[in-house]
Amino acid sequence: MTAHASTGSGRPYVVAHAAVSVDGATTGFVPDTGRFYELAATWHEDVTLTGADTILAQERALVTAPRPGPAPDGPLLAVVDSKGRVRQWEALREVGHWSDVLALRARATPPRPARLPVAELVAGSDRVDLAAALSALGRREGVEVVRVDSGGSLTGALLEVDLLDEVSLLVHPCLAGAQGTRKWYGSAPRAAGRLDLTGNETLDDGLVWLRYRPAKPPLP
């Protein structure tokens, strides 16, 4: 496991890793997925945390994707699904990337159809309480590192409530322009806060890998 600082809060270390254009978009360009996932292995994550929108964007491909079965040594996939929209739970479990899947839901989340069996973690009333969900994940044996895989909304939500310990950006040498409809930080106003640079590396093909630590708000 890569070295990282303790959060000191009882929850796992949370890192958001995103492939972005120079203008900060996660859409509107073709990312180097090979290099992206090569770098993602840096953290040896115990849990991959993603949002329902990210999964829904892949559901059509999941229907016909090969299903070699769960990866015994892979991370757990936890999906924030407050509205109960995700349906391809079996495909996610069997696609070969994760050891198992977990639905993060709120008490107000519509009941899941019986034909879609999946383990659930309830945190929050109307929507998933991210702090409570991460604390609950941290109480699971062996869960020390959570990597956020998000088009931007979930990363922004975590930034807004100070739940990110690290931001990793694989910057591609291009401008997404009008096609870049999603930014890596979503629309969270808290994303305007300070980030302290902890590492930078120039890679092949003009790629630049930047790592930041979100600055903590001053104590009252």
C-alpha positions as CSV (number, residue, x, y, z in Angstrom):
1,M,0.0,0.0,0.0
2,T,1.3,3.4,-0.9
3,A,2.1,5.6,2.1
4,H,-0.4,8.1,3.1
5,A,-1.2,10.2,6.1
6,S,-3.8,9.1,8.7
7,T,-7.1,11.0,8.4
8,G,-7.2,11.1,12.2
9,S,-11.0,10.9,12.0
10,G,-11.7,7.2,12.1
11,R,-12.7,7.1,8.4
12,P,-10.7,5.8,5.5
13,Y,-8.2,7.8,3.5
14,V,-10.2,9.2,0.5
15,V,-8.6,10.1,-2.8
16,A,-10.3,11.4,-6.0
17,H,-8.4,10.4,-9.2
18,A,-9.6,11.9,-12.4
19,A,-8.5,12.2,-16.1
20,V,-9.0,15.8,-17.2
21,S,-8.3,18.2,-20.0
22,V,-6.3,21.4,-19.5
23,D,-9.5,23.3,-18.9
24,G,-10.6,20.8,-16.1
25,A,-13.2,18.8,-18.0
26,T,-13.7,15.1,-17.6
27,T,-15.7,14.9,-20.9
28,G,-15.1,16.1,-24.4
29,F,-11.8,14.4,-25.1
30,V,-10.4,10.8,-25.3
31,P,-8.5,10.0,-22.1
32,D,-5.5,7.7,-21.9
33,T,-7.4,5.0,-19.9
34,G,-4.4,2.7,-19.8
35,R,-2.2,5.3,-18.0
36,F,-5.1,6.4,-15.9
37,Y,-5.7,3.0,-14.4
38,E,-1.9,2.3,-14.1
39,L,-1.7,5.4,-11.9
40,A,-4.9,4.5,-10.0
41,A,-3.1,1.3,-8.8
42,T,-0.8,3.7,-6.8
43,W,-3.2,3.6,-3.9
44,H,-4.2,-0.1,-3.8
45,E,-7.7,1.0,-2.9
46,D,-9.9,-1.2,-0.7
47,V,-13.1,0.5,-1.9
48,T,-13.9,2.1,-5.3
49,L,-16.5,4.8,-4.5
50,T,-18.7,6.0,-7.4
51,G,-22.0,7.7,-8.1
52,A,-25.1,6.4,-9.8
53,D,-24.6,8.7,-12.8
54,T,-21.2,7.1,-13.5
55,I,-22.7,3.6,-13.4
56,L,-25.8,4.6,-15.5
57,A,-23.5,5.9,-18.2
58,Q,-22.0,2.4,-18.5
59,E,-25.2,0.3,-18.1
60,R,-25.8,-0.3,-21.8
61,A,-22.2,-1.6,-22.2
62,L,-22.5,-3.7,-19.0
63,V,-25.4,-5.7,-20.5
64,T,-23.1,-7.3,-23.1
65,A,-19.8,-7.1,-21.2
66,P,-17.8,-10.3,-20.5
67,R,-18.5,-11.7,-17.0
68,P,-15.5,-13.6,-15.7
69,G,-16.8,-13.3,-12.1
70,P,-15.8,-11.3,-9.1
71,A,-12.1,-10.5,-8.6
72,P,-11.2,-12.1,-5.2
73,D,-8.4,-9.6,-4.6
74,G,-10.2,-6.6,-6.1
75,P,-11.7,-3.7,-4.2
76,L,-15.3,-3.4,-3.2
77,L,-17.4,-1.2,-5.4
78,A,-19.6,1.1,-3.4
79,V,-22.2,3.1,-5.4
80,V,-24.0,6.2,-4.1
81,D,-27.5,5.4,-5.3
82,S,-29.9,7.7,-3.3
83,K,-32.7,7.4,-5.8
84,G,-32.4,3.6,-6.5
85,R,-31.7,4.0,-10.2
86,V,-28.9,1.5,-10.7
87,R,-30.1,-1.9,-12.1
88,Q,-27.0,-3.8,-13.4
89,W,-25.8,-5.0,-10.0
90,E,-25.2,-8.6,-11.1
91,A,-23.1,-7.4,-14.1
92,L,-21.1,-5.1,-11.9
93,R,-20.3,-7.9,-9.6
94,E,-19.4,-10.3,-12.3
95,V,-17.5,-8.0,-14.7
96,G,-14.2,-8.9,-13.1
97,H,-13.0,-5.6,-11.7
98,W,-14.4,-5.8,-8.1
99,S,-14.6,-8.4,-5.3
100,D,-18.3,-7.4,-4.6
101,V,-20.7,-4.5,-4.9
102,L,-22.5,-2.4,-2.3
103,A,-25.4,0.0,-2.7
104,L,-25.2,3.1,-0.6
105,R,-28.7,4.3,0.0
106,A,-30.8,6.7,2.2
107,R,-33.8,5.8,4.3
108,A,-36.0,7.5,1.6
109,T,-34.5,5.5,-1.3
110,P,-37.3,3.5,-3.0
111,P,-37.2,-0.2,-2.2
112,R,-35.0,-2.2,-4.5
113,P,-36.8,-4.8,-6.7
114,A,-36.4,-8.3,-5.3
115,R,-34.9,-9.4,-8.6
116,L,-31.9,-7.0,-8.0
117,P,-30.3,-8.5,-4.9
118,V,-27.4,-6.4,-3.6
119,A,-26.0,-5.7,-0.2
120,E,-27.0,-2.2,1.0
121,L,-25.6,0.3,3.5
122,V,-28.2,2.9,4.7
123,A,-26.8,6.3,5.7
124,G,-28.8,9.5,5.7
125,S,-32.5,10.4,5.5
126,D,-33.4,11.9,2.1
127,R,-30.0,11.4,0.4
128,V,-26.9,9.5,1.3
129,D,-24.9,11.0,4.1
130,L,-21.4,10.7,2.7
131,A,-19.6,11.3,6.0
132,A,-21.7,8.6,7.7
133,A,-21.3,6.2,4.8
134,L,-17.5,6.6,4.8
135,S,-17.3,6.1,8.5
136,A,-19.3,2.9,8.1
137,L,-17.1,1.7,5.4
138,G,-14.1,2.4,7.6
139,R,-15.4,0.1,10.2
140,R,-15.2,-2.8,7.8
141,E,-12.2,-5.0,8.2
142,G,-9.3,-4.1,5.9
143,V,-10.8,-0.8,4.6
144,E,-8.2,1.9,4.7
145,V,-8.2,3.6,1.3
146,V,-11.2,4.7,-0.8
147,R,-10.6,5.9,-4.3
148,V,-13.3,8.1,-5.8
149,D,-14.1,7.3,-9.5
150,S,-16.5,10.1,-10.6
151,G,-17.3,12.3,-13.5
152,G,-17.3,15.2,-11.1
153,S,-20.5,15.4,-9.1
154,L,-19.4,13.0,-6.3
155,T,-16.0,14.5,-6.1
156,G,-17.5,18.0,-5.7
157,A,-19.9,16.8,-3.1
158,L,-17.0,15.3,-1.1
159,L,-15.0,18.5,-1.4
160,E,-17.9,20.6,-0.3
161,V,-18.0,18.7,3.1
162,D,-14.3,18.3,3.5
163,L,-14.2,14.6,3.0
164,L,-11.3,14.4,0.5
165,D,-7.8,13.8,1.6
166,E,-6.2,13.9,-1.8
167,V,-7.0,15.1,-5.4
168,S,-5.1,13.4,-8.2
169,L,-5.4,14.8,-11.7
170,L,-4.0,13.2,-14.9
171,V,-4.0,16.3,-17.1
172,H,-4.2,15.7,-20.9
173,P,-2.7,18.1,-23.4
174,C,-6.0,19.3,-24.9
175,L,-8.9,21.7,-24.4
176,A,-12.3,20.1,-24.2
177,G,-14.0,23.5,-24.9
178,A,-17.8,23.4,-25.3
179,Q,-17.7,19.6,-25.3
180,G,-16.3,19.5,-21.8
181,T,-19.7,19.6,-20.1
182,R,-18.5,18.2,-16.8
183,K,-15.7,19.5,-14.6
184,W,-13.7,17.2,-12.2
185,Y,-15.1,19.1,-9.2
186,G,-18.7,19.1,-10.3
187,S,-20.6,22.3,-9.4
188,A,-19.8,22.4,-5.7
189,P,-19.0,25.9,-4.5
190,R,-16.5,24.5,-1.9
191,A,-14.4,23.4,-4.9
192,A,-13.1,27.0,-5.1
193,G,-11.0,26.4,-2.0
194,R,-7.3,26.1,-1.9
195,L,-5.4,23.0,-2.9
196,D,-1.8,22.5,-1.8
197,L,0.4,20.8,-4.4
198,T,2.1,17.6,-3.0
199,G,3.5,16.1,-6.2
200,N,3.8,16.7,-10.0
201,E,5.3,14.5,-12.7
202,T,5.6,15.0,-16.5
203,L,4.7,11.8,-18.3
204,D,4.9,10.6,-22.0
205,D,2.7,12.1,-24.7
206,G,2.3,15.5,-22.9
207,L,0.5,14.1,-19.9
208,V,1.1,15.7,-16.5
209,W,0.2,14.0,-13.2
210,L,-0.7,16.5,-10.4
211,R,-1.4,15.6,-6.8
212,Y,-3.0,17.9,-4.3
213,R,-4.1,18.0,-0.7
214,P,-7.2,20.1,-0.1
215,A,-6.4,22.8,2.4
216,K,-8.5,22.4,5.6
217,P,-10.7,25.3,6.7
218,P,-9.4,27.4,9.5
219,L,-10.5,26.4,13.0
220,P,-13.2,28.6,14.5
